[in-house]
Amino acid sequence: MGIGKISAKARNSPELRGKLREYLEVRTTNIIEAINSELIEPAIAKLKTLGKQGLVVIVDNLDRVEKTIKPWGRTQPEYLFVDRGEQLRQLQCHVIYTMPLALLYSNDLNPLTSRFGTDPKLLPMVPVRHRDGTDHLEGMERMRQMILTRAFPNQQASERHTGILDLFESLELFNDLCRLSGGHVREILRFLNTWIMKERQLPLSRQGLEVVIRERRDRMLYAITEDEWALLRQVHQRKQVAGDDSYDLLISSMFVYEYRDEMGSWFDLNPILDAIVRQNS
C-alpha cells in the first residue's frame, strides 16, 4: 500500500521522482537482491508446484522512453539499456524488455548486445505488400482476421469471411483498409474505431474511409518539414533508412514502417503518405 501511494504521488511530481531516484540509486543492488529472494524465487517455486516451467516477466512500454539528455551527455535510453544494462539482467527469471528501436541503429548496438548476451529481436510491421508493391497475401489475411476475430469471436477463421459484407460495403474496401494501415496493428484499429464513430452504422462505406484517411493525412502533413520530405523521398527510392537520427525521426513519427522478408530488413513509406511522396519525387 505504501509503495502504491508513493508511486501515485511520484507520477505527478517531477521533484518527488528526482528525490526517489537519488534515494534508490545507491540501493539498486540491494533492491534487486530483495526482488529476487522475496518475489521471484518464491513465485517460481509456486509455479512449479502447479506444473509450470517457470516465470517470464514482460517489461513493456520502455520503447517509449523519451530521449532526454542526462547531465553527462547520455540519452535516457542509452543510460537505461547500455550503461545500466547489466543490472537489467540480474532478475533471476526470464525477462523481456521492450526498447526504443533507434538503439538498433545507433553506435551503442554492440555494447548493448554485449550487455544482454543476445541480439535484440525486432517485431516489424505485418507485411501487407512486397518490396515491389504487390499485395502480400498471407499478411493481408492476417490483418483481415485480426478485425474479423473481434467482430465474430465465436466463429472459426474459415467462417468469418461470410460476415465481411455485414461490416464493409465490399471486400475491396476491407482490403483497402488493410493496405492503408501498412500492417501497423494499432493504426488499423484506430482507423476502424474512428470510422465506426463517424458513420455509426454498418456496413461501413468508402466515403467514410476516405474521410478518416484524409483527416489522418492532413495531421501528418502539418508535421513534415522540408528536411523530412527529402528523407521520405530517399526511403521511397531506396527502401532503406540510413543513420540512427533519421531512423528515430521517421519511425517515431510513423512516417516510415519497417518490414522483414527473406532478404532482410527493408523500409517503406506509411501508405497514407505514399501517393504524395510519389507525386513529388
C-alpha positions as CSV (number, residue, x, y, z in Angstrom):
1,M,0.0,0.0,0.0
2,G,2.8,2.4,0.9
3,I,4.6,1.8,-2.4
4,G,1.3,2.3,-4.3
5,K,0.8,5.7,-2.6
6,I,4.3,6.8,-3.3
7,S,4.1,5.7,-6.9
8,A,0.8,7.6,-7.4
9,K,2.3,10.8,-6.0
10,A,5.6,10.5,-7.9
11,R,3.7,10.2,-11.2
12,N,2.5,13.7,-10.8
13,S,5.6,15.3,-9.2
14,P,9.0,15.6,-11.0
15,E,10.5,16.8,-7.8
16,L,9.4,13.7,-5.9
17,R,10.6,11.5,-8.7
18,G,14.0,13.1,-8.6
19,K,14.3,12.5,-4.8
20,L,13.2,8.9,-5.2
21,R,15.8,8.4,-7.9
22,E,18.6,9.8,-5.7
23,Y,17.5,7.6,-2.8
24,L,17.1,4.4,-4.7
25,E,20.2,4.8,-7.0
26,V,22.7,3.7,-4.4
27,R,20.4,0.9,-3.2
28,T,19.8,-0.7,-6.6
29,T,21.8,-3.8,-5.9
30,N,20.0,-4.5,-2.6
31,I,16.7,-3.8,-4.2
32,I,17.4,-6.3,-7.0
33,E,18.5,-8.9,-4.4
34,A,15.3,-8.4,-2.4
35,I,13.1,-8.8,-5.6
36,N,14.9,-12.0,-6.4
37,S,14.7,-13.6,-3.0
38,E,11.3,-12.3,-1.8
39,L,9.3,-12.2,-5.0
40,I,10.8,-14.1,-8.0
41,E,12.2,-17.2,-6.3
42,P,9.0,-17.9,-4.3
43,A,6.9,-17.2,-7.4
44,I,8.9,-19.7,-9.5
45,A,8.7,-22.3,-6.7
46,K,4.9,-21.9,-6.5
47,L,4.5,-22.0,-10.3
48,K,6.5,-25.3,-10.5
49,T,4.2,-26.9,-7.9
50,L,1.4,-26.1,-10.4
51,G,3.1,-27.8,-13.2
52,K,4.6,-24.7,-14.8
53,Q,8.2,-24.4,-16.1
54,G,8.9,-21.0,-14.5
55,L,8.3,-17.3,-14.7
56,V,8.5,-14.8,-17.6
57,V,8.3,-11.1,-16.9
58,I,7.5,-8.7,-19.7
59,V,8.5,-5.1,-19.1
60,D,6.5,-3.1,-21.6
61,N,6.5,0.5,-22.8
62,L,10.2,1.1,-22.3
63,D,10.3,1.7,-26.1
64,R,8.5,4.9,-25.3
65,V,11.2,6.3,-23.0
66,E,11.9,9.9,-24.0
67,K,15.3,10.8,-25.4
68,T,16.1,13.3,-22.7
69,I,19.8,14.1,-22.3
70,K,21.4,13.3,-19.0
71,P,23.7,15.9,-17.4
72,W,26.7,13.9,-18.6
73,G,25.5,13.8,-22.2
74,R,23.9,10.3,-22.5
75,T,20.3,10.0,-23.5
76,Q,17.8,8.2,-21.2
77,P,17.6,5.1,-23.5
78,E,21.4,4.8,-23.7
79,Y,21.7,5.2,-19.9
80,L,19.0,2.7,-19.2
81,F,19.8,-0.1,-21.6
82,V,23.6,0.3,-22.2
83,D,25.0,1.9,-19.1
84,R,22.7,0.1,-16.7
85,G,22.1,-3.0,-18.9
86,E,24.0,-5.3,-16.6
87,Q,21.5,-4.6,-13.8
88,L,18.5,-5.2,-16.0
89,R,19.9,-8.8,-16.5
90,Q,20.1,-9.5,-12.7
91,L,16.5,-10.5,-12.2
92,Q,16.5,-14.3,-11.7
93,C,13.9,-15.2,-14.3
94,H,13.2,-14.9,-18.0
95,V,12.7,-11.2,-18.7
96,I,11.6,-9.5,-22.0
97,Y,12.2,-5.7,-22.2
98,T,10.8,-3.5,-25.0
99,M,13.3,-0.8,-26.0
100,P,13.5,2.1,-28.4
101,L,14.1,0.9,-31.9
102,A,16.6,3.7,-32.5
103,L,19.1,1.8,-30.3
104,L,19.3,-0.8,-33.1
105,Y,20.7,1.7,-35.5
106,S,23.0,3.5,-33.1
107,N,26.7,3.2,-32.3
108,D,25.6,1.6,-29.0
109,L,24.3,-1.6,-30.6
110,N,27.5,-3.6,-30.0
111,P,27.7,-2.6,-26.3
112,L,24.0,-3.2,-25.9
113,T,24.3,-6.7,-27.4
114,S,27.3,-7.4,-25.1
115,R,25.4,-6.3,-22.0
116,F,22.5,-8.7,-22.7
117,G,24.4,-11.5,-24.3
118,T,21.9,-11.8,-27.2
119,D,20.8,-9.8,-30.3
120,P,17.7,-7.7,-29.9
121,K,14.6,-9.2,-31.6
122,L,12.7,-6.9,-33.9
123,L,8.9,-7.1,-34.3
124,P,8.4,-5.4,-37.7
125,M,5.0,-4.5,-39.3
126,V,2.8,-7.2,-40.6
127,P,3.8,-7.4,-44.3
128,V,0.8,-6.3,-46.3
129,R,2.8,-5.8,-49.5
130,H,6.1,-7.0,-51.0
131,R,9.0,-4.8,-51.9
132,D,7.7,-4.4,-55.5
133,G,4.4,-3.1,-54.1
134,T,2.2,-6.2,-54.8
135,D,-0.1,-7.5,-52.1
136,H,1.4,-9.9,-49.5
137,L,-1.4,-12.4,-49.4
138,E,-0.6,-14.0,-46.1
139,G,0.0,-10.7,-44.4
140,M,-3.3,-9.3,-45.8
141,E,-5.2,-12.3,-44.5
142,R,-3.7,-11.9,-41.0
143,M,-4.8,-8.3,-40.9
144,R,-8.3,-9.3,-42.1
145,Q,-8.5,-12.0,-39.5
146,M,-7.5,-9.6,-36.7
147,I,-10.6,-7.4,-37.5
148,L,-12.9,-10.4,-38.2
149,T,-11.9,-12.1,-34.9
150,R,-13.1,-9.1,-33.0
151,A,-16.3,-8.9,-34.9
152,F,-17.1,-12.6,-34.8
153,P,-15.1,-14.1,-31.9
154,N,-17.1,-17.3,-31.7
155,Q,-16.6,-18.3,-35.3
156,Q,-13.9,-20.3,-36.9
157,A,-11.4,-18.4,-39.1
158,S,-12.8,-20.1,-42.2
159,E,-16.3,-19.0,-41.4
160,R,-15.7,-15.3,-40.6
161,H,-15.3,-14.3,-44.2
162,T,-19.0,-14.8,-44.7
163,G,-19.6,-11.8,-42.4
164,I,-17.4,-9.3,-44.3
165,L,-20.3,-7.6,-46.1
166,D,-22.1,-7.1,-42.8
167,L,-19.2,-4.9,-41.8
168,F,-18.0,-3.3,-45.0
169,E,-19.8,-2.5,-48.2
170,S,-17.3,-4.5,-50.3
171,L,-14.4,-6.9,-49.9
172,E,-12.2,-4.4,-51.8
173,L,-13.0,-1.7,-49.3
174,F,-11.9,-4.1,-46.4
175,N,-8.7,-4.8,-48.3
176,D,-8.0,-1.1,-48.8
177,L,-8.3,-0.6,-45.0
178,C,-5.6,-3.3,-44.5
179,R,-3.4,-1.8,-47.2
180,L,-3.7,1.7,-45.8
181,S,-2.7,0.5,-42.3
182,G,0.7,-0.5,-43.6
183,G,0.5,-3.6,-41.4
184,H,0.6,-1.4,-38.2
185,V,-1.8,-3.2,-35.8
186,R,-2.6,-0.2,-33.6
187,E,-3.1,2.0,-36.6
188,I,-5.7,-0.2,-38.3
189,L,-7.6,-0.4,-35.0
190,R,-7.5,3.3,-34.7
191,F,-8.7,3.8,-38.2
192,L,-11.6,1.4,-37.7
193,N,-12.6,2.9,-34.4
194,T,-12.7,6.4,-35.9
195,W,-14.5,5.2,-38.9
196,I,-17.2,3.5,-36.8
197,M,-17.7,6.6,-34.6
198,K,-18.2,8.7,-37.7
199,E,-20.6,6.5,-39.6
200,R,-22.4,4.9,-36.6
201,Q,-23.9,2.3,-38.8
202,L,-22.9,-0.9,-40.7
203,P,-21.8,-1.7,-43.3
204,L,-19.1,0.9,-43.4
205,S,-18.8,2.9,-46.6
206,R,-15.9,4.0,-48.8
207,Q,-16.8,7.6,-48.3
208,G,-16.3,7.2,-44.5
209,L,-12.9,5.6,-45.0
210,E,-11.8,8.5,-47.3
211,V,-12.8,11.0,-44.6
212,V,-10.8,9.1,-41.9
213,I,-7.7,8.8,-44.2
214,R,-7.9,12.4,-45.3
215,E,-8.0,13.7,-41.7
216,R,-5.1,11.5,-40.7
217,R,-3.1,12.6,-43.8
218,D,-3.7,16.3,-43.1
219,R,-2.5,15.9,-39.5
220,M,0.7,14.2,-40.7
221,L,1.4,16.7,-43.4
222,Y,1.3,19.6,-40.9
223,A,4.2,17.9,-39.1
224,I,6.6,17.2,-42.0
225,T,9.4,19.6,-42.6
226,E,11.4,20.1,-45.8
227,D,14.3,18.0,-44.5
228,E,11.9,15.2,-43.7
229,W,10.4,15.3,-47.2
230,A,13.9,14.8,-48.5
231,L,14.4,11.8,-46.2
232,L,11.0,10.4,-47.3
233,R,11.9,10.6,-50.9
234,Q,15.1,8.7,-50.2
235,V,13.2,5.9,-48.5
236,H,10.7,5.8,-51.4
237,Q,13.6,5.3,-53.8
238,R,16.0,3.1,-51.8
239,K,13.7,1.2,-49.4
240,Q,16.3,1.9,-46.7
241,V,17.0,4.3,-43.9
242,A,20.5,5.5,-43.1
243,G,21.7,6.7,-39.7
244,D,20.1,6.5,-36.2
245,D,18.9,10.1,-36.2
246,S,17.0,9.6,-39.5
247,Y,15.6,6.3,-38.3
248,D,14.4,7.7,-35.0
249,L,12.8,10.7,-36.7
250,L,11.0,8.7,-39.4
251,I,9.9,5.7,-37.4
252,S,8.8,7.5,-34.2
253,S,6.7,9.9,-36.3
254,M,5.2,6.9,-38.1
255,F,6.2,8.3,-41.5
256,V,8.0,5.1,-42.4
257,Y,7.5,1.5,-41.5
258,E,10.0,-1.3,-41.2
259,Y,9.4,-4.8,-42.7
260,R,11.4,-8.1,-42.8
261,D,11.5,-10.7,-45.5
262,E,13.9,-13.5,-46.7
263,M,16.2,-10.8,-48.0
264,G,16.4,-9.0,-44.6
265,S,15.2,-5.6,-43.4
266,W,13.5,-3.1,-45.7
267,F,11.6,0.2,-45.2
268,D,8.6,1.7,-46.9
269,L,6.5,4.8,-46.6
270,N,3.4,5.0,-44.5
271,P,0.8,4.2,-47.2
272,I,-1.1,7.4,-46.2
273,L,1.9,9.4,-47.4
274,D,2.9,7.2,-50.3
275,A,0.9,8.9,-53.1
276,I,2.0,12.4,-52.1
277,V,5.7,11.4,-52.0
278,R,5.4,9.7,-55.4
279,Q,4.0,12.9,-56.9
280,N,6.9,14.9,-55.5
281,S,9.7,12.5,-56.4
